[in-house]
């Protein structure tokens, strides 16, 4: 993939984030963290969807390769990398959920002990 195409993809993803940033009024750090959390909750499913599409693209390349060993290897690489990406994204999402429920961050607020 050319670098210009990567920049275009990043620009398009940034345009999805503009409404949440413009209409959010973060007056303090907790508001800013909430905006960041909402933004991540929007972007993560998009990345998982992109990884699934890349996996399906790899399957298509693999099936259409015929006897060409280079195309078979290329399709296999697409599938392996996308499976690893999906696994890492979902694992991190699960670990964050586990840690937040372990330290009672279910409501997004940190309980500060008072002495």
N, C-alpha and C positions, 0 to 999 in steps of 0.2 A: 504494500500500500504506500502510495506516495505521501510525502510529508504534507503537501498542500491539502490532500484529502483528510488527513488526520486533523489539521487545523480547522477545516470546514466542519467536521463532526463535532469538535469541541465547541465551536461557535454555535452550532445548532443546539447542543445540550445546554449551553449557557443561556440561550434564549428561553428555554423551558423554565429556568430558575428566575428570570427577571420578574414575573408577577409576584412570586413569593417574597422577593427582596424588596420590591417597590411598595407593596401594600402592607408590609410588616413594619410595625413601629416598635423597634427595640429601644427601650429607654434605659435598660440596664443589661448586665451580662446574662441574666437568666433569659431575657427576651431574645438576645442574640443567640444563645445556645438553643432556644426553641426553634428559631428560624433555621439554624444549621441542621437540627434534627429533622425538621419537616423537609428540608431540601434533600437530605440523605435518604429519607423514607420515600421520596419521589424518584430519586436517581437510581437507587439500588435495583428496583424491579426492571428499570430500563436496561441496566448493565446485564442482568441475568437474561433478559430477553435477547439482547445482542449476542450473548454467549450461546444461547440455544440456536439462534439463527446461524451462527458460525459453525456450530456442530452439524446442523442439517446441511450446510454448504459443504462441509467435509465429507459427509455421507454421500452427497450427490457426486462430488468429485471422485470419491472412491468407487462408486458404482459405475461411473462413466469411463473409468480409466482403461478398462479392457486389459490388455497385456502390457501396457506401458508401466514399468516399475517406478519411474519418477513420479507419475501422476498418482499412483497408488500410495507412495510414501508421502506425497504432499497432502492427499486427502486424510491419511492416517494422522499426520501431524496436526491438521486442523481439528480433528476429532479429539485427540489427546489433549491439546492445549485448551480447548473449550471445556472439556470435562474437568480438567484441573481448575480452570477459572470458576466454573459453577460450584465445584466443591469448596474452594477457598471462600467464595462470597457467602455461600450459605452457612459454612462453618463459622465464619466470623460473625455473621448475623446471629447465629445460635449462641455463640459464646458471649456476645454482648447482652443478649436476652437473659442468659443464665447468670451472668455477673450482676446485671441490674436487679434481678429478682433476689439474688443472694444478699445483696447489701441494701435491699428495700428501696430501690429507686423506681418502683413501678409507676409512681405518679410523676416522675421526672424531677422531683424536688429532693434535694439532699437535706437530711435532718441533721442539724448542727447541734451537738450536745451543749447544754447550758451548765455552767459551773456556778 
